[in-house]
Amino acid sequence: MPFSLARRGPARHRRWCASRWSPAVFVADAADRTRTRAERKTRAVDAAKRYVERHLHEPLEVGRLSREAKLAKHHFSRVFREVEGVSPWKYVRGRRVELARTLLDRGLPLSEVAYRAGFADQSHLTRAFKEATGRTPGEYRRERTNLQDGPG
């Protein structure tokens, strides 16, 4: 039978509520309230960033990132932009381009780099890489090779 305040009265209501909450719940709740809003936002964004790092090679969705951060989808996007200065997708794309640079330095084929860095295909990698660095992955690799070989 559902609880009715009218039948039990306020004093009985307090005892009823207290009997259903353990002290650990109160301590955890109080600890969360003592954190500042900025700390909670930073913790939420950090949780999403850790998820991105673990799953960078997979297709990522804002909904999944927001669940990792334990925030609503649109609120997560606003908080992420506020904390990191870029949207979640720009952050993910930047991390993928950084990973692609590392893989290119290892000498992997472009198609393999695209797959391992989480891009849909080689042309997707090329577009994102050129937008981020101003040159294509092939140009980047040639420049790195020329620098390693040295002049003359």
PyMOL CGO cylinders between C-alpha atoms (Angstrom):
from pymol import cmd
from pymol.cgo import CYLINDER

trace = [
    CYLINDER, 0.00, 0.00, 0.00, 1.46, 3.39, -0.97, 0.3, 1, 1, 1, 1, 1, 1,
    CYLINDER, 1.46, 3.39, -0.97, 2.53, 5.82, 1.72, 0.3, 1, 1, 1, 1, 1, 1,
    CYLINDER, 2.53, 5.82, 1.72, 0.03, 8.49, 2.65, 0.3, 1, 1, 1, 1, 1, 1,
    CYLINDER, 0.03, 8.49, 2.65, 1.16, 11.50, 4.64, 0.3, 1, 1, 1, 1, 1, 1,
    CYLINDER, 1.16, 11.50, 4.64, -2.42, 12.31, 5.59, 0.3, 1, 1, 1, 1, 1, 1,
    CYLINDER, -2.42, 12.31, 5.59, -2.89, 8.98, 7.37, 0.3, 1, 1, 1, 1, 1, 1,
    CYLINDER, -2.89, 8.98, 7.37, 0.47, 8.84, 9.09, 0.3, 1, 1, 1, 1, 1, 1,
    CYLINDER, 0.47, 8.84, 9.09, 1.31, 12.44, 9.94, 0.3, 1, 1, 1, 1, 1, 1,
    CYLINDER, 1.31, 12.44, 9.94, 4.62, 14.34, 9.58, 0.3, 1, 1, 1, 1, 1, 1,
    CYLINDER, 4.62, 14.34, 9.58, 6.45, 12.67, 12.50, 0.3, 1, 1, 1, 1, 1, 1,
    CYLINDER, 6.45, 12.67, 12.50, 5.61, 9.24, 11.25, 0.3, 1, 1, 1, 1, 1, 1,
    CYLINDER, 5.61, 9.24, 11.25, 6.66, 10.30, 7.74, 0.3, 1, 1, 1, 1, 1, 1,
    CYLINDER, 6.66, 10.30, 7.74, 10.16, 11.23, 9.00, 0.3, 1, 1, 1, 1, 1, 1,
    CYLINDER, 10.16, 11.23, 9.00, 10.57, 7.87, 10.74, 0.3, 1, 1, 1, 1, 1, 1,
    CYLINDER, 10.57, 7.87, 10.74, 9.32, 6.08, 7.62, 0.3, 1, 1, 1, 1, 1, 1,
    CYLINDER, 9.32, 6.08, 7.62, 11.83, 7.90, 5.40, 0.3, 1, 1, 1, 1, 1, 1,
    CYLINDER, 11.83, 7.90, 5.40, 14.70, 7.44, 7.84, 0.3, 1, 1, 1, 1, 1, 1,
    CYLINDER, 14.70, 7.44, 7.84, 14.07, 3.71, 8.00, 0.3, 1, 1, 1, 1, 1, 1,
    CYLINDER, 14.07, 3.71, 8.00, 14.54, 3.44, 4.24, 0.3, 1, 1, 1, 1, 1, 1,
    CYLINDER, 14.54, 3.44, 4.24, 17.83, 5.34, 3.94, 0.3, 1, 1, 1, 1, 1, 1,
    CYLINDER, 17.83, 5.34, 3.94, 21.12, 3.95, 5.15, 0.3, 1, 1, 1, 1, 1, 1,
    CYLINDER, 21.12, 3.95, 5.15, 23.78, 6.26, 6.62, 0.3, 1, 1, 1, 1, 1, 1,
    CYLINDER, 23.78, 6.26, 6.62, 26.05, 5.49, 3.66, 0.3, 1, 1, 1, 1, 1, 1,
    CYLINDER, 26.05, 5.49, 3.66, 23.50, 7.02, 1.29, 0.3, 1, 1, 1, 1, 1, 1,
    CYLINDER, 23.50, 7.02, 1.29, 23.39, 10.22, 3.35, 0.3, 1, 1, 1, 1, 1, 1,
    CYLINDER, 23.39, 10.22, 3.35, 27.21, 10.45, 3.46, 0.3, 1, 1, 1, 1, 1, 1,
    CYLINDER, 27.21, 10.45, 3.46, 27.54, 9.92, -0.30, 0.3, 1, 1, 1, 1, 1, 1,
    CYLINDER, 27.54, 9.92, -0.30, 24.79, 12.44, -1.00, 0.3, 1, 1, 1, 1, 1, 1,
    CYLINDER, 24.79, 12.44, -1.00, 26.37, 15.01, 1.31, 0.3, 1, 1, 1, 1, 1, 1,
    CYLINDER, 26.37, 15.01, 1.31, 29.80, 14.51, -0.27, 0.3, 1, 1, 1, 1, 1, 1,
    CYLINDER, 29.80, 14.51, -0.27, 28.37, 15.12, -3.72, 0.3, 1, 1, 1, 1, 1, 1,
    CYLINDER, 28.37, 15.12, -3.72, 26.67, 18.32, -2.56, 0.3, 1, 1, 1, 1, 1, 1,
    CYLINDER, 26.67, 18.32, -2.56, 29.91, 19.71, -1.15, 0.3, 1, 1, 1, 1, 1, 1,
    CYLINDER, 29.91, 19.71, -1.15, 31.58, 19.58, -4.56, 0.3, 1, 1, 1, 1, 1, 1,
    CYLINDER, 31.58, 19.58, -4.56, 31.31, 22.76, -6.53, 0.3, 1, 1, 1, 1, 1, 1,
    CYLINDER, 31.31, 22.76, -6.53, 29.37, 22.85, -9.75, 0.3, 1, 1, 1, 1, 1, 1,
    CYLINDER, 29.37, 22.85, -9.75, 32.62, 23.28, -11.70, 0.3, 1, 1, 1, 1, 1, 1,
    CYLINDER, 32.62, 23.28, -11.70, 34.11, 20.16, -10.09, 0.3, 1, 1, 1, 1, 1, 1,
    CYLINDER, 34.11, 20.16, -10.09, 31.03, 18.11, -10.97, 0.3, 1, 1, 1, 1, 1, 1,
    CYLINDER, 31.03, 18.11, -10.97, 31.17, 19.34, -14.57, 0.3, 1, 1, 1, 1, 1, 1,
    CYLINDER, 31.17, 19.34, -14.57, 34.87, 18.53, -14.83, 0.3, 1, 1, 1, 1, 1, 1,
    CYLINDER, 34.87, 18.53, -14.83, 34.34, 15.04, -13.41, 0.3, 1, 1, 1, 1, 1, 1,
    CYLINDER, 34.34, 15.04, -13.41, 31.53, 14.40, -15.89, 0.3, 1, 1, 1, 1, 1, 1,
    CYLINDER, 31.53, 14.40, -15.89, 33.63, 15.54, -18.85, 0.3, 1, 1, 1, 1, 1, 1,
    CYLINDER, 33.63, 15.54, -18.85, 36.63, 13.52, -17.63, 0.3, 1, 1, 1, 1, 1, 1,
    CYLINDER, 36.63, 13.52, -17.63, 34.46, 10.39, -17.52, 0.3, 1, 1, 1, 1, 1, 1,
    CYLINDER, 34.46, 10.39, -17.52, 33.40, 10.99, -21.13, 0.3, 1, 1, 1, 1, 1, 1,
    CYLINDER, 33.40, 10.99, -21.13, 37.01, 11.63, -22.21, 0.3, 1, 1, 1, 1, 1, 1,
    CYLINDER, 37.01, 11.63, -22.21, 38.16, 8.38, -20.59, 0.3, 1, 1, 1, 1, 1, 1,
    CYLINDER, 38.16, 8.38, -20.59, 35.43, 6.56, -22.54, 0.3, 1, 1, 1, 1, 1, 1,
    CYLINDER, 35.43, 6.56, -22.54, 36.57, 8.25, -25.76, 0.3, 1, 1, 1, 1, 1, 1,
    CYLINDER, 36.57, 8.25, -25.76, 40.17, 7.15, -25.17, 0.3, 1, 1, 1, 1, 1, 1,
    CYLINDER, 40.17, 7.15, -25.17, 39.12, 3.54, -24.60, 0.3, 1, 1, 1, 1, 1, 1,
    CYLINDER, 39.12, 3.54, -24.60, 36.78, 3.45, -27.61, 0.3, 1, 1, 1, 1, 1, 1,
    CYLINDER, 36.78, 3.45, -27.61, 38.43, 5.84, -30.06, 0.3, 1, 1, 1, 1, 1, 1,
    CYLINDER, 38.43, 5.84, -30.06, 38.59, 3.23, -32.83, 0.3, 1, 1, 1, 1, 1, 1,
    CYLINDER, 38.59, 3.23, -32.83, 34.84, 2.53, -32.57, 0.3, 1, 1, 1, 1, 1, 1,
    CYLINDER, 34.84, 2.53, -32.57, 31.88, 4.58, -33.82, 0.3, 1, 1, 1, 1, 1, 1,
    CYLINDER, 31.88, 4.58, -33.82, 30.95, 7.00, -31.03, 0.3, 1, 1, 1, 1, 1, 1,
    CYLINDER, 30.95, 7.00, -31.03, 27.61, 8.67, -30.30, 0.3, 1, 1, 1, 1, 1, 1,
    CYLINDER, 27.61, 8.67, -30.30, 26.87, 11.73, -28.19, 0.3, 1, 1, 1, 1, 1, 1,
    CYLINDER, 26.87, 11.73, -28.19, 24.18, 9.75, -26.40, 0.3, 1, 1, 1, 1, 1, 1,
    CYLINDER, 24.18, 9.75, -26.40, 26.71, 7.19, -25.21, 0.3, 1, 1, 1, 1, 1, 1,
    CYLINDER, 26.71, 7.19, -25.21, 29.17, 9.86, -24.10, 0.3, 1, 1, 1, 1, 1, 1,
    CYLINDER, 29.17, 9.86, -24.10, 26.42, 11.67, -22.20, 0.3, 1, 1, 1, 1, 1, 1,
    CYLINDER, 26.42, 11.67, -22.20, 25.49, 8.43, -20.41, 0.3, 1, 1, 1, 1, 1, 1,
    CYLINDER, 25.49, 8.43, -20.41, 29.12, 7.99, -19.38, 0.3, 1, 1, 1, 1, 1, 1,
    CYLINDER, 29.12, 7.99, -19.38, 29.05, 11.54, -18.01, 0.3, 1, 1, 1, 1, 1, 1,
    CYLINDER, 29.05, 11.54, -18.01, 25.66, 10.89, -16.37, 0.3, 1, 1, 1, 1, 1, 1,
    CYLINDER, 25.66, 10.89, -16.37, 24.16, 13.98, -17.98, 0.3, 1, 1, 1, 1, 1, 1,
    CYLINDER, 24.16, 13.98, -17.98, 21.31, 14.60, -20.41, 0.3, 1, 1, 1, 1, 1, 1,
    CYLINDER, 21.31, 14.60, -20.41, 22.47, 14.63, -24.03, 0.3, 1, 1, 1, 1, 1, 1,
    CYLINDER, 22.47, 14.63, -24.03, 22.04, 18.34, -24.76, 0.3, 1, 1, 1, 1, 1, 1,
    CYLINDER, 22.04, 18.34, -24.76, 23.25, 19.40, -21.33, 0.3, 1, 1, 1, 1, 1, 1,
    CYLINDER, 23.25, 19.40, -21.33, 26.33, 17.21, -21.81, 0.3, 1, 1, 1, 1, 1, 1,
    CYLINDER, 26.33, 17.21, -21.81, 27.17, 18.96, -25.08, 0.3, 1, 1, 1, 1, 1, 1,
    CYLINDER, 27.17, 18.96, -25.08, 26.92, 22.37, -23.41, 0.3, 1, 1, 1, 1, 1, 1,
    CYLINDER, 26.92, 22.37, -23.41, 28.99, 21.28, -20.39, 0.3, 1, 1, 1, 1, 1, 1,
    CYLINDER, 28.99, 21.28, -20.39, 31.64, 19.63, -22.58, 0.3, 1, 1, 1, 1, 1, 1,
    CYLINDER, 31.64, 19.63, -22.58, 32.02, 22.78, -24.68, 0.3, 1, 1, 1, 1, 1, 1,
    CYLINDER, 32.02, 22.78, -24.68, 32.20, 24.89, -21.51, 0.3, 1, 1, 1, 1, 1, 1,
    CYLINDER, 32.20, 24.89, -21.51, 34.92, 22.72, -19.92, 0.3, 1, 1, 1, 1, 1, 1,
    CYLINDER, 34.92, 22.72, -19.92, 37.00, 21.78, -23.00, 0.3, 1, 1, 1, 1, 1, 1,
    CYLINDER, 37.00, 21.78, -23.00, 36.37, 24.76, -25.28, 0.3, 1, 1, 1, 1, 1, 1,
    CYLINDER, 36.37, 24.76, -25.28, 35.29, 22.54, -28.20, 0.3, 1, 1, 1, 1, 1, 1,
    CYLINDER, 35.29, 22.54, -28.20, 32.28, 20.41, -28.98, 0.3, 1, 1, 1, 1, 1, 1,
    CYLINDER, 32.28, 20.41, -28.98, 32.44, 16.69, -28.15, 0.3, 1, 1, 1, 1, 1, 1,
    CYLINDER, 32.44, 16.69, -28.15, 32.74, 15.83, -31.84, 0.3, 1, 1, 1, 1, 1, 1,
    CYLINDER, 32.74, 15.83, -31.84, 35.60, 18.24, -32.46, 0.3, 1, 1, 1, 1, 1, 1,
    CYLINDER, 35.60, 18.24, -32.46, 37.37, 16.73, -29.46, 0.3, 1, 1, 1, 1, 1, 1,
    CYLINDER, 37.37, 16.73, -29.46, 36.84, 13.18, -30.78, 0.3, 1, 1, 1, 1, 1, 1,
    CYLINDER, 36.84, 13.18, -30.78, 37.96, 14.17, -34.26, 0.3, 1, 1, 1, 1, 1, 1,
    CYLINDER, 37.96, 14.17, -34.26, 41.08, 15.86, -32.87, 0.3, 1, 1, 1, 1, 1, 1,
    CYLINDER, 41.08, 15.86, -32.87, 41.98, 12.78, -30.83, 0.3, 1, 1, 1, 1, 1, 1,
    CYLINDER, 41.98, 12.78, -30.83, 41.48, 10.58, -33.91, 0.3, 1, 1, 1, 1, 1, 1,
    CYLINDER, 41.48, 10.58, -33.91, 43.76, 12.81, -36.00, 0.3, 1, 1, 1, 1, 1, 1,
    CYLINDER, 43.76, 12.81, -36.00, 46.42, 12.62, -33.26, 0.3, 1, 1, 1, 1, 1, 1,
    CYLINDER, 46.42, 12.62, -33.26, 46.15, 8.83, -33.27, 0.3, 1, 1, 1, 1, 1, 1,
    CYLINDER, 46.15, 8.83, -33.27, 46.35, 8.84, -37.08, 0.3, 1, 1, 1, 1, 1, 1,
    CYLINDER, 46.35, 8.84, -37.08, 49.59, 10.86, -36.90, 0.3, 1, 1, 1, 1, 1, 1,
    CYLINDER, 49.59, 10.86, -36.90, 51.09, 8.29, -34.56, 0.3, 1, 1, 1, 1, 1, 1,
    CYLINDER, 51.09, 8.29, -34.56, 50.04, 5.43, -36.82, 0.3, 1, 1, 1, 1, 1, 1,
    CYLINDER, 50.04, 5.43, -36.82, 51.35, 7.22, -39.92, 0.3, 1, 1, 1, 1, 1, 1,
    CYLINDER, 51.35, 7.22, -39.92, 54.72, 7.63, -38.20, 0.3, 1, 1, 1, 1, 1, 1,
    CYLINDER, 54.72, 7.63, -38.20, 54.82, 3.86, -37.75, 0.3, 1, 1, 1, 1, 1, 1,
    CYLINDER, 54.82, 3.86, -37.75, 54.51, 3.43, -41.52, 0.3, 1, 1, 1, 1, 1, 1,
    CYLINDER, 54.51, 3.43, -41.52, 51.10, 1.74, -41.66, 0.3, 1, 1, 1, 1, 1, 1,
    CYLINDER, 51.10, 1.74, -41.66, 49.08, 1.91, -44.91, 0.3, 1, 1, 1, 1, 1, 1,
    CYLINDER, 49.08, 1.91, -44.91, 46.51, 4.74, -45.06, 0.3, 1, 1, 1, 1, 1, 1,
    CYLINDER, 46.51, 4.74, -45.06, 43.55, 2.35, -45.13, 0.3, 1, 1, 1, 1, 1, 1,
    CYLINDER, 43.55, 2.35, -45.13, 44.83, 0.64, -41.97, 0.3, 1, 1, 1, 1, 1, 1,
    CYLINDER, 44.83, 0.64, -41.97, 45.43, 4.01, -40.29, 0.3, 1, 1, 1, 1, 1, 1,
    CYLINDER, 45.43, 4.01, -40.29, 41.87, 5.08, -41.12, 0.3, 1, 1, 1, 1, 1, 1,
    CYLINDER, 41.87, 5.08, -41.12, 40.43, 1.86, -39.69, 0.3, 1, 1, 1, 1, 1, 1,
    CYLINDER, 40.43, 1.86, -39.69, 42.49, 1.89, -36.49, 0.3, 1, 1, 1, 1, 1, 1,
    CYLINDER, 42.49, 1.89, -36.49, 41.87, 5.59, -35.84, 0.3, 1, 1, 1, 1, 1, 1,
    CYLINDER, 41.87, 5.59, -35.84, 38.09, 5.13, -36.08, 0.3, 1, 1, 1, 1, 1, 1,
    CYLINDER, 38.09, 5.13, -36.08, 37.42, 6.85, -39.39, 0.3, 1, 1, 1, 1, 1, 1,
    CYLINDER, 37.42, 6.85, -39.39, 34.76, 5.43, -41.71, 0.3, 1, 1, 1, 1, 1, 1,
    CYLINDER, 34.76, 5.43, -41.71, 37.21, 5.09, -44.61, 0.3, 1, 1, 1, 1, 1, 1,
    CYLINDER, 37.21, 5.09, -44.61, 40.39, 6.52, -46.08, 0.3, 1, 1, 1, 1, 1, 1,
    CYLINDER, 40.39, 6.52, -46.08, 38.68, 9.55, -47.62, 0.3, 1, 1, 1, 1, 1, 1,
    CYLINDER, 38.68, 9.55, -47.62, 37.11, 10.39, -44.25, 0.3, 1, 1, 1, 1, 1, 1,
    CYLINDER, 37.11, 10.39, -44.25, 40.59, 10.27, -42.71, 0.3, 1, 1, 1, 1, 1, 1,
    CYLINDER, 40.59, 10.27, -42.71, 41.99, 12.45, -45.48, 0.3, 1, 1, 1, 1, 1, 1,
    CYLINDER, 41.99, 12.45, -45.48, 39.28, 15.12, -45.09, 0.3, 1, 1, 1, 1, 1, 1,
    CYLINDER, 39.28, 15.12, -45.09, 39.58, 15.25, -41.30, 0.3, 1, 1, 1, 1, 1, 1,
    CYLINDER, 39.58, 15.25, -41.30, 43.39, 15.20, -41.39, 0.3, 1, 1, 1, 1, 1, 1,
    CYLINDER, 43.39, 15.20, -41.39, 43.59, 17.99, -43.96, 0.3, 1, 1, 1, 1, 1, 1,
    CYLINDER, 43.59, 17.99, -43.96, 41.06, 20.10, -42.04, 0.3, 1, 1, 1, 1, 1, 1,
    CYLINDER, 41.06, 20.10, -42.04, 43.06, 19.70, -38.82, 0.3, 1, 1, 1, 1, 1, 1,
    CYLINDER, 43.06, 19.70, -38.82, 46.63, 20.00, -40.15, 0.3, 1, 1, 1, 1, 1, 1,
    CYLINDER, 46.63, 20.00, -40.15, 46.35, 21.73, -43.52, 0.3, 1, 1, 1, 1, 1, 1,
    CYLINDER, 46.35, 21.73, -43.52, 47.88, 18.81, -45.42, 0.3, 1, 1, 1, 1, 1, 1,
    CYLINDER, 47.88, 18.81, -45.42, 46.88, 15.32, -46.44, 0.3, 1, 1, 1, 1, 1, 1,
    CYLINDER, 46.88, 15.32, -46.44, 48.11, 12.20, -44.63, 0.3, 1, 1, 1, 1, 1, 1,
    CYLINDER, 48.11, 12.20, -44.63, 50.30, 11.36, -47.62, 0.3, 1, 1, 1, 1, 1, 1,
    CYLINDER, 50.30, 11.36, -47.62, 51.92, 14.81, -47.56, 0.3, 1, 1, 1, 1, 1, 1,
    CYLINDER, 51.92, 14.81, -47.56, 52.43, 14.50, -43.80, 0.3, 1, 1, 1, 1, 1, 1,
    CYLINDER, 52.43, 14.50, -43.80, 54.12, 11.12, -44.23, 0.3, 1, 1, 1, 1, 1, 1,
    CYLINDER, 54.12, 11.12, -44.23, 56.40, 12.39, -47.04, 0.3, 1, 1, 1, 1, 1, 1,
    CYLINDER, 56.40, 12.39, -47.04, 57.42, 15.42, -44.94, 0.3, 1, 1, 1, 1, 1, 1,
    CYLINDER, 57.42, 15.42, -44.94, 58.19, 13.19, -41.94, 0.3, 1, 1, 1, 1, 1, 1,
    CYLINDER, 58.19, 13.19, -41.94, 60.20, 10.80, -44.13, 0.3, 1, 1, 1, 1, 1, 1,
    CYLINDER, 60.20, 10.80, -44.13, 62.19, 13.70, -45.64, 0.3, 1, 1, 1, 1, 1, 1,
    CYLINDER, 62.19, 13.70, -45.64, 62.91, 15.10, -42.17, 0.3, 1, 1, 1, 1, 1, 1,
    CYLINDER, 62.91, 15.10, -42.17, 64.13, 11.73, -40.93, 0.3, 1, 1, 1, 1, 1, 1,
    CYLINDER, 64.13, 11.73, -40.93, 66.35, 11.18, -43.98, 0.3, 1, 1, 1, 1, 1, 1,
    CYLINDER, 66.35, 11.18, -43.98, 67.92, 14.59, -43.57, 0.3, 1, 1, 1, 1, 1, 1,
    CYLINDER, 67.92, 14.59, -43.57, 69.05, 17.01, -46.26, 0.3, 1, 1, 1, 1, 1, 1,
    CYLINDER, 69.05, 17.01, -46.26, 71.09, 15.92, -49.22, 0.3, 1, 1, 1, 1, 1, 1,
]
cmd.load_cgo(trace, "trace")
